Each structure stands twice: as C-alpha cells, then as structure tokens.
Amino acid sequence: MDFSHEWTDWHLTKRGWVKGSYKVDFSDVKIIDPPADRILTRRYEERIISVSAPLKITKKNVWDNGKPEQIRNFFKKFKFPNSLSVEQPIINFN
C-alpha cells in the first residue's frame, strides 16, 4: 500500500484545461463528469510508496477523441497544467 497516492484528471477542451475527478489522501475519490467537448483527458499523479521514498510524478493520457492532429494543435496552444489542483476551473496558457 502506498504511503501517499493523489491524482487529478484534467480535460483538454477548446476552452483550455478543465479540472475533473480527483483523489487526495484521506478522502474519497471525487467524481466529476467530463465536459462534453473534451479532446483529451490526462491524469496527473503524485505517489510516495513509503515514508523515505522520493515523490514520483506521472502524467498519462487516459482518454482521447481519436483525432491526433486536433489533440496536438490544442496541446501546443494550452500546454499542460503541472499541478494536482489549481484554483481556476478553466486554465488557459496563452
């Protein structure tokens, strides 16, 4: 069992990144329906397997719309929020 395992799903839309479902330590998973206009969903994870282990950060795609060219174009425009949580519900990096 991991010492700590937190994650957040981020949905790439035409408006920017929208925060989705997430899990923080010592709480239940918060399920948030993905936006209808999502192009890509990425999961940002932070995991520590033991008290003395280093923090492991991973980002992985968990869903896409099957249109790689569209995904590339929007990914170039909006980049990726490198955080488990951000105050704003929609993030634009213009």
Secondary structure as the mmCIF struct_conf table of DSSP 4:
data_model
#
loop_
_struct_conf.conf_type_id
_struct_conf.id
_struct_conf.beg_label_comp_id
_struct_conf.beg_label_asym_id
_struct_conf.beg_label_seq_id
_struct_conf.end_label_comp_id
_struct_conf.end_label_asym_id
_struct_conf.end_label_seq_id
BEND BEND1 PHE A 3 PHE A 3
STRN STRN1 SER A 4 THR A 13
TURN_TY1_P TURN_TY1_P1 LYS A 14 ARG A 15
STRN STRN2 GLY A 16 LYS A 23
TURN_TY1_P TURN_TY1_P2 ASP A 25 PHE A 26
BEND BEND2 SER A 27 SER A 27
STRN STRN3 LYS A 30 LYS A 30
HELX_LH_PP_P HELX_LH_PP_P1 ASP A 33 PRO A 35
TURN_TY1_P TURN_TY1_P3 ALA A 36 ASP A 37
BEND BEND3 ILE A 39 ILE A 39
STRN STRN4 LEU A 40 ILE A 48
BEND BEND4 ILE A 49 SER A 50
TURN_TY1_P TURN_TY1_P4 VAL A 51 SER A 52
BEND BEND5 ALA A 53 ALA A 53
HELX_LH_PP_P HELX_LH_PP_P2 PRO A 54 LEU A 55
STRN STRN5 LYS A 56 ASP A 64
BEND BEND6 GLY A 66 GLY A 66
HELX_RH_AL_P HELX_RH_AL_P1 PRO A 68 PHE A 78
BEND BEND7 SER A 83 LEU A 84
BEND BEND8 GLU A 87 PRO A 89
STRN STRN6 ILE A 90 ILE A 91
#
